Amino acid sequence: MTVVLYFGTMLLNFYCLLMKKKARALDIWSLIFFGMIFAGNIRDGNCDLGRYRFHYLQGTSSVESDIWHVEKGYGYLADAFSHFGIPFQLFLLVIFVVCAFLIFQLMREFECSYSVFFFLYGFFYFFFTLEVLRFFIAVSLLMLGIKFLLKNRWLRFILCVLTASLISISYPLYRMGWKWHR
């Protein structure tokens, strides 16, 4: 059933994208549907999300570990939610909703149809974000920063970039930092 709903949602968004139609009900449905799948992600084991869940449940996201070696922002955020007893799945839902809101801010700036986001997000980025949670948050913050950059609000742009780097630093910088730490 989930697969049918997924492809149905994707096809409807693609149709709206091609016909340049705005469908508020479809936008709301897509947000709810992708949010449920994102928050309902139960991947476990030796994968990024399994480690995120393990550290979240242990309340050790902000300590020195193999995952949060450089980026402390995500660790402190996860620890705060974990400390208040918020289930991991609800934490994922909050992340999805906040990140979608940040991306929608940029889309509203360009007067884009949300179907563009849901189609592209569902086609590729969705599967990627199910695994690399910190990167999803950082990219969402950077997309908000682009909105400020286009308006020549440099300080806000720099704040978005710095905040994003507290969540997930780019791979080359991470690797350099790892080499220096060793």
Disulfide bonds with the S-S distance in Angstrom:
none
